[in-house]
């Protein structure tokens, strides 16, 4: 795998037509980059918690994982400036696919 994107990566580009999430038969792949964003490749729909669609005009987008992007939910590279730290794989002690939240 390559390095995590460091520039605006995924924000809608007004010069590009809206993409159709049902295009093609390619599978959707989500890759958490070490110390960086979640990179989504392939057809997908992005909606807010109210179910409203968030326009995506690219086939590959980076979603913010550090929480500091000024283009949320998209990554703007701020993770590099704040030295965000997160693994690419599951954290030690977590089973693959285990989505339970830790107790607070």
N, C-alpha and C positions, 0 to 999 in steps of 0.2 A: 504494500500500500504506500501511497505517497504521503506527503505532509498535509496537514490540515490547511484549508484555505485561509489566507490572511487578508483578503480584500472583500469588499461587498460581494456576496456570492449567493444569489437566490432572490434578491429583491426584484420585483417586477420591472422589466425594461419596456418602456412605453413604445419603443420602436418595433417590438416583436408582437405578433398576434397571440391572443390567449391560446394556451395549449389545451388540448382535449385529454383528460386523464384516462380515457378509454382507448387512446391510440396504441396500436400494436399489441403484440402478445408478450412483450418483454416483462420479466418479473420485476417487482419493486424491491430494491435493496437499500437498506438503511445501514450506514456505516458510522459508528461513533469513532471519531478520530481522537487519538490520544491528545489530551490537553486542548482540544478544539471542538468544533461543532458536530452535529449529526448531519451527515451528507446523505441525501435521499436521491436515488437514481431510479428512473423508471416512472411509469404512470401512477399518479396518486391524486387525491383531493385533499386540500388543506382547509379545515373549517375551524372557526373559533368555538368557544364553549357554548355559544348560543345556537350553533349549527350554521352560521352564516359562512359562506365560502370566502376564503382569502385567495385573491387572484394570484396565480403563479404562471409566469410566462416562460419558464425554462424547464428543460427536461431533467436537469440536475440542480438541486438547491441545497444550501447549507442552512440548517436551523440552529439558532443560538442555544448553547448549553450552559454558558457561563452566567447568563442573566443580565449582562451589562450592555448588550448591543443597543444601539439607538435605532435599529431597524427591526426590532422584534416583530415577528418571531424569527426573522432571518438573521444570519450572522453578518457582522460588519468588520470582523477581525479584532475586536476589542479584547478577546481572550488572550491575545499575545501581550497586550499592554498591561493587563492586570495579572499576568502569570497564572491564568486559570490552570488547575491541575485536575485531571480525571483520566482514568485508564481507557483504553480502547476496548478491552475485554471486560467480562464481568469482574466485579471487585472480589478479592479473596473472601471466601466464606459464603458466597452467594452461588446458588445453583443456577445453571443456565435457564433462562426464562422465568426465574423467580421474580415476580414484580411486587412482592410485598414491601410495604414501607416500614422502615425501622420505627420502633416505638419511641415516643417522645416523652 
